Amino acid sequence: MTRQIHVGNVPVGGGAPVSIQSMTNTLTQDVEATAAQIRRLEEAGCEIVRVAVPDWEAARAVGKIKQRISIPLVVDIHFDYKLALACVEEGCDAVRINPGNIGGPERVQAVADACKGRNLPIRIGVNGGSLEKPLLEKYGGVTPEALVESAFGHIRLLEEQGFQDICVSLKSSSVPVTMRAYQLMSMKSDYPLHIGITETGTPRMGILKSAVGIGGLLALGIGDTMRVSLSADPVEEVYAARDILKAAGVRREGPELIACPTCGRTRIDLIRLAGEVEERLKTVDKPITVAVMGCAVNGPGEARAADVGIAGGVEEGLLFRKGEIVKKVPQDRLVEELFSLIEKL
């Protein structure tokens, strides 16, 4: 088990639930737009949010953003340690920075001391796209071993300053490389791990890569907090993260939808029906399994494990609960009757 840190009021590691993170894509200095996006992320289920801090204007916005949101705020800093110090003063909840990239030991000590003084953790973010040249030469490219060695180099700089309130990520765009890096890291260290696949692309392939990589790690018991990185609205990252956690059996929060793939027996527009049910389930927070089946003959039996469900037929369908038929329903009333039953659960 990993050691535990706290990002604001959210525990990370040490057996705490795997927390969901995302990152804003607004200009951080635009306080209202950034805070509004964070509130949308929170409504979708985001528990920790990160903002980019590339300059002083963004750093000065951190405190104002904090006043307008409820979830912990992590600042993303590259190279300039003074921006990290400014964000700590502004009231951020954690700092993402690589100590090896900010200068000599005195700068590392300044950041470590500032974070220690506020009980703030530091996330070390190793990325395959920015590995140190000596490591690339040593290992012949981006490899799991190179990512892990890079992480320990950054960790050592903080530990030399007596700082151990650390979280680590080791991301690349390769699913196998990333998964192996996290496996190696989990065997060599007990620091909590922020897991994810970087630069996955647009939602279709990005969610697939993330489901394989993040879901695979979670199934192995690796990972304390996570972000699904997509070239999309960050809210989509949060929805994908929630789905991955449920699919991996890590969380049982909110509803889970199961639906058959359709076949020649299907006599309803199952694809449209499943999409409509999925959309409406976004507003349901009950930990239930809901089935949408295309065949009224086999549907209730095949979906016996579902708490509630519907199965289509010719002009009418079946509403069922735990495999037992509740009643027949006209096709155009199936969804309404399903959600009426869900409300009673």
C-alpha positions as CSV (number, residue, x, y, z in Angstrom):
1,M,0.0,0.0,0.0
2,T,1.2,3.5,-0.8
3,R,1.7,6.2,1.8
4,Q,-1.0,8.9,2.0
5,I,-0.9,12.5,1.2
6,H,-3.7,15.1,1.2
7,V,-4.6,17.4,-1.7
8,G,-6.8,19.9,0.1
9,N,-9.4,17.8,1.8
10,V,-8.9,14.8,-0.6
11,P,-6.8,11.9,0.7
12,V,-4.6,10.3,-2.0
13,G,-3.0,6.9,-1.4
14,G,-2.9,4.8,1.7
15,G,-6.1,3.0,0.8
16,A,-8.2,6.1,0.0
17,P,-10.6,5.9,-2.9
18,V,-9.0,6.6,-6.3
19,S,-9.7,10.2,-6.9
20,I,-10.6,11.8,-10.3
21,Q,-8.6,14.7,-11.7
22,S,-8.9,16.9,-14.7
23,M,-7.2,20.1,-16.0
24,T,-8.7,23.3,-17.3
25,N,-8.1,24.5,-20.8
26,T,-9.1,28.1,-20.3
27,L,-6.6,30.9,-19.8
28,T,-5.9,30.7,-16.1
29,Q,-5.7,34.5,-15.9
30,D,-9.3,34.6,-17.0
31,V,-10.7,34.0,-13.5
32,E,-14.4,33.8,-14.3
33,A,-14.0,31.5,-17.3
34,T,-11.6,29.2,-15.4
35,A,-13.8,29.1,-12.2
36,A,-16.9,28.4,-14.3
37,Q,-15.2,25.5,-16.1
38,I,-14.0,24.1,-12.7
39,R,-17.6,24.2,-11.4
40,R,-18.7,22.3,-14.5
41,L,-16.0,19.7,-13.8
42,E,-17.0,19.4,-10.2
43,E,-20.6,18.8,-11.2
44,A,-19.4,16.0,-13.5
45,G,-17.6,14.3,-10.6
46,C,-14.1,15.9,-10.7
47,E,-12.4,15.8,-7.3
48,I,-9.1,17.6,-7.9
49,V,-8.4,20.1,-10.6
50,R,-5.2,21.4,-12.1
51,V,-4.5,24.8,-13.8
52,A,-1.5,25.8,-15.9
53,V,0.6,28.7,-14.5
54,P,2.9,29.8,-17.3
55,D,3.3,33.4,-16.1
56,W,2.8,35.9,-13.3
57,E,-0.7,36.9,-14.5
58,A,-1.8,33.3,-14.2
59,A,-0.1,33.0,-10.8
60,R,-1.9,36.1,-9.4
61,A,-5.2,34.6,-10.5
62,V,-4.9,31.5,-8.4
63,G,-6.2,33.0,-5.2
64,K,-9.2,34.5,-6.9
65,I,-10.0,31.2,-8.6
66,K,-9.8,29.4,-5.2
67,Q,-12.4,31.7,-3.8
68,R,-14.9,30.7,-6.5
69,I,-14.5,26.9,-6.4
70,S,-14.9,24.0,-3.9
71,I,-12.5,21.3,-5.0
72,P,-8.7,21.4,-4.4
73,L,-6.6,23.3,-6.9
74,V,-3.3,22.1,-8.2
75,V,-0.9,24.5,-10.0
76,D,1.1,23.2,-12.9
77,I,4.6,24.9,-13.0
78,H,7.4,24.4,-15.5
79,F,10.9,25.7,-14.8
80,D,10.2,28.9,-12.9
81,Y,10.3,28.2,-9.2
82,K,9.2,31.7,-8.3
83,L,5.8,31.0,-9.9
84,A,5.5,28.0,-7.5
85,L,6.3,30.2,-4.5
86,A,3.7,32.8,-5.7
87,C,1.0,30.1,-6.1
88,V,1.7,28.8,-2.6
89,E,1.2,32.3,-1.3
90,E,-2.1,32.5,-3.3
91,G,-3.4,29.5,-1.5
92,C,-3.1,26.6,-4.0
93,D,-3.6,23.0,-2.6
94,A,-0.7,21.3,-4.3
95,V,2.2,22.0,-6.8
96,R,3.1,20.0,-9.8
97,I,6.7,20.7,-10.6
98,N,9.8,18.7,-11.5
99,P,12.6,19.7,-9.0
100,G,15.3,18.8,-11.6
101,N,14.1,21.5,-13.9
102,I,14.0,24.6,-11.7
103,G,17.7,25.2,-10.9
104,G,20.0,24.5,-8.1
105,P,19.5,23.0,-4.6
106,E,18.6,26.4,-3.1
107,R,15.6,26.8,-5.5
108,V,14.4,23.2,-4.7
109,Q,14.8,24.0,-1.0
110,A,12.7,27.2,-1.4
111,V,9.8,25.4,-3.0
112,A,10.1,22.4,-0.6
113,D,10.1,24.8,2.4
114,A,7.2,26.8,1.1
115,C,5.1,23.7,0.5
116,K,6.1,22.2,3.9
117,G,5.1,25.4,5.6
118,R,1.5,25.0,4.2
119,N,1.4,21.2,4.4
120,L,1.1,21.1,0.6
121,P,2.2,18.0,-1.5
122,I,4.3,18.2,-4.6
123,R,3.5,16.1,-7.7
124,I,6.5,15.1,-9.7
125,G,5.3,14.7,-13.3
126,V,7.6,12.6,-15.5
127,N,6.6,12.7,-19.2
128,G,8.0,10.7,-22.0
129,G,8.1,13.7,-24.2
130,S,10.4,15.6,-21.9
131,L,12.8,13.0,-20.6
132,E,16.3,14.1,-19.8
133,K,18.8,13.6,-22.7
134,P,21.2,11.5,-20.7
135,L,18.4,9.0,-19.9
136,L,17.3,8.9,-23.5
137,E,20.9,8.1,-24.6
138,K,21.3,5.6,-21.8
139,Y,18.2,3.6,-22.5
140,G,18.0,4.3,-26.3
141,G,14.7,6.2,-26.1
142,V,11.6,6.4,-23.9
143,T,11.5,3.2,-21.9
144,P,9.8,2.3,-18.6
145,E,13.2,2.1,-16.9
146,A,14.1,5.6,-18.2
147,L,10.8,7.0,-16.8
148,V,11.3,5.4,-13.4
149,E,15.0,6.6,-13.2
150,S,13.9,10.1,-14.0
151,A,11.3,10.0,-11.3
152,F,13.8,8.9,-8.7
153,G,16.1,11.6,-9.7
154,H,13.5,14.2,-9.0
155,I,12.4,12.5,-5.8
156,R,16.0,12.5,-4.5
157,L,16.2,16.3,-4.9
158,L,13.2,16.7,-2.6
159,E,14.2,14.1,-0.1
160,E,17.6,15.8,0.2
161,Q,15.6,18.8,1.5
162,G,13.7,16.6,4.0
163,F,10.5,16.7,1.8
164,Q,8.5,13.5,1.4
165,D,4.9,14.7,0.8
166,I,5.2,13.5,-2.8
167,C,3.0,12.1,-5.5
168,V,4.5,10.7,-8.8
169,S,3.2,10.3,-12.3
170,L,5.1,8.6,-15.2
171,K,3.2,9.1,-18.4
172,S,3.9,8.5,-22.1
173,S,1.7,8.2,-25.1
174,S,2.5,4.5,-25.3
175,V,0.1,2.3,-23.2
176,P,2.5,-0.6,-22.7
177,V,5.5,1.7,-21.8
178,T,3.3,3.6,-19.3
179,M,1.8,0.6,-17.7
180,R,5.2,-1.1,-17.3
181,A,6.7,2.1,-15.8
182,Y,4.0,2.3,-13.2
183,Q,4.4,-1.4,-12.4
184,L,8.2,-0.9,-11.9
185,M,7.6,2.3,-9.8
186,S,5.0,0.5,-7.6
187,M,7.6,-2.2,-6.8
188,K,10.4,0.3,-6.0
189,S,8.5,3.0,-4.1
190,D,5.5,3.6,-1.8
191,Y,4.8,7.1,-2.9
192,P,1.2,7.5,-4.2
193,L,0.9,7.3,-7.9
194,H,-1.1,9.6,-10.2
195,I,-1.9,7.4,-13.2
196,G,-2.8,8.3,-16.8
197,I,-1.9,7.9,-20.5
198,T,-0.7,11.2,-22.0
199,E,-1.5,12.7,-25.4
200,T,-4.1,10.0,-26.2
201,G,-5.9,12.2,-28.7
202,T,-9.6,12.6,-29.5
203,P,-12.3,10.9,-27.4
204,R,-12.7,7.7,-29.5
205,M,-9.1,6.5,-29.4
206,G,-8.2,8.5,-26.3
207,I,-10.8,6.8,-24.1
208,L,-9.8,3.4,-25.5
209,K,-6.1,3.9,-24.7
210,S,-7.0,5.3,-21.3
211,A,-9.4,2.4,-20.5
212,V,-6.7,-0.2,-21.4
213,G,-3.9,1.6,-19.6
214,I,-5.6,3.1,-16.6
215,G,-8.1,0.3,-16.3
216,G,-5.3,-2.3,-16.5
217,L,-3.3,-0.6,-13.8
218,L,-6.4,-0.3,-11.5
219,A,-7.1,-4.0,-12.0
220,L,-3.6,-4.7,-10.8
221,G,-4.2,-2.6,-7.7
222,I,-1.9,0.3,-9.0
223,G,-3.0,3.9,-8.9
224,D,-4.2,6.4,-6.2
225,T,-5.5,9.2,-8.3
226,M,-6.1,9.5,-12.1
227,R,-6.7,11.8,-15.1
228,V,-8.0,10.8,-18.5
229,S,-6.3,13.1,-21.0
230,L,-8.4,13.9,-24.0
231,S,-8.4,16.4,-26.8
232,A,-11.9,17.4,-25.8
233,D,-14.0,19.3,-23.3
234,P,-12.4,18.4,-19.9
235,V,-15.8,17.4,-18.7
236,E,-15.5,14.4,-21.0
237,E,-12.4,13.4,-19.2
238,V,-14.3,13.2,-16.0
239,Y,-17.1,11.1,-17.4
240,A,-14.6,8.8,-18.9
241,A,-12.7,8.5,-15.6
242,R,-15.9,7.6,-13.8
243,D,-16.7,4.9,-16.4
244,I,-13.2,3.4,-16.2
245,L,-13.3,3.3,-12.4
246,K,-16.7,1.4,-12.6
247,A,-15.5,-0.9,-15.4
248,A,-12.4,-1.8,-13.4
249,G,-14.5,-2.6,-10.3
250,V,-12.8,0.1,-8.3
251,R,-15.8,2.2,-7.6
252,R,-19.5,1.5,-7.2
253,E,-20.9,5.0,-7.4
254,G,-23.8,6.0,-9.6
255,P,-25.5,3.8,-12.2
256,E,-24.0,1.4,-14.6
257,L,-25.6,0.7,-18.0
258,I,-25.5,-2.6,-19.7
259,A,-26.9,-3.1,-23.2
260,C,-26.9,-5.9,-25.7
261,P,-25.1,-5.4,-29.1
262,T,-28.3,-6.0,-31.1
263,C,-28.9,-8.8,-33.5
264,G,-31.5,-10.0,-36.1
265,R,-34.1,-10.5,-33.3
266,T,-34.1,-6.8,-32.4
267,R,-37.3,-5.1,-33.2
268,I,-36.7,-1.7,-31.7
269,D,-34.2,1.1,-32.3
270,L,-32.0,-0.2,-29.5
271,I,-29.0,2.1,-30.3
272,R,-31.1,5.2,-29.9
273,L,-32.8,3.8,-26.9
274,A,-29.6,2.9,-25.1
275,G,-28.2,6.4,-25.9
276,E,-31.2,8.1,-24.4
277,V,-31.1,6.0,-21.3
278,E,-27.3,6.6,-20.9
279,E,-27.9,10.4,-21.2
280,R,-30.6,10.4,-18.6
281,L,-28.6,8.3,-16.2
282,K,-26.1,11.1,-15.9
283,T,-28.5,12.8,-13.5
284,V,-29.0,9.6,-11.4
285,D,-26.6,9.0,-8.4
286,K,-28.0,5.6,-7.2
287,P,-25.5,2.7,-7.4
288,I,-27.6,0.6,-9.6
289,T,-27.2,-1.5,-12.8
290,V,-29.7,-0.6,-15.6
291,A,-30.1,-2.9,-18.7
292,V,-31.4,-2.0,-22.1
293,M,-32.0,-5.2,-24.1
294,G,-33.2,-5.7,-27.7
295,C,-35.0,-9.0,-27.3
296,A,-38.1,-9.4,-25.2
297,V,-37.7,-13.2,-25.3
298,N,-34.2,-13.5,-23.8
299,G,-33.6,-9.9,-22.5
300,P,-34.8,-10.2,-18.9
301,G,-33.0,-13.5,-18.3
302,E,-29.7,-12.4,-19.9
303,A,-29.8,-9.2,-17.8
304,R,-30.9,-10.9,-14.6
305,A,-28.0,-9.2,-12.7
306,A,-29.4,-5.8,-13.5
307,D,-31.5,-4.0,-10.9
308,V,-33.9,-2.7,-13.5
309,G,-34.2,-2.8,-17.3
310,I,-36.2,-2.8,-20.4
311,A,-36.4,-5.2,-23.3
312,G,-37.8,-4.4,-26.7
313,G,-40.4,-6.3,-28.7
314,V,-42.8,-5.6,-31.6
315,E,-44.7,-2.3,-30.8
316,E,-44.2,-3.0,-27.1
317,G,-41.5,-4.0,-24.6
318,L,-41.0,-5.3,-21.2
319,L,-40.1,-3.5,-18.0
320,F,-38.3,-5.9,-15.6
321,R,-36.6,-5.9,-12.2
322,K,-33.9,-8.4,-11.2
323,G,-34.9,-10.6,-14.1
324,E,-38.6,-10.6,-13.2
325,I,-41.1,-9.0,-15.6
326,V,-42.9,-6.1,-14.0
327,K,-45.2,-5.3,-16.9
328,K,-45.6,-4.8,-20.7
329,V,-45.1,-1.2,-21.9
330,P,-45.7,0.5,-25.3
331,Q,-42.5,1.1,-27.1
332,D,-42.8,4.9,-26.8
333,R,-43.3,4.7,-23.1
334,L,-40.3,2.4,-22.3
335,V,-37.9,5.0,-21.1
336,E,-40.4,6.9,-19.1
337,E,-41.6,3.8,-17.3
338,L,-38.0,2.7,-16.7
339,F,-37.1,6.0,-15.0
340,S,-40.3,6.0,-13.0
341,L,-39.3,2.6,-11.6
342,I,-35.7,3.9,-10.9
343,E,-37.1,6.7,-8.9
344,K,-38.9,4.2,-6.6
345,L,-35.7,2.2,-5.9
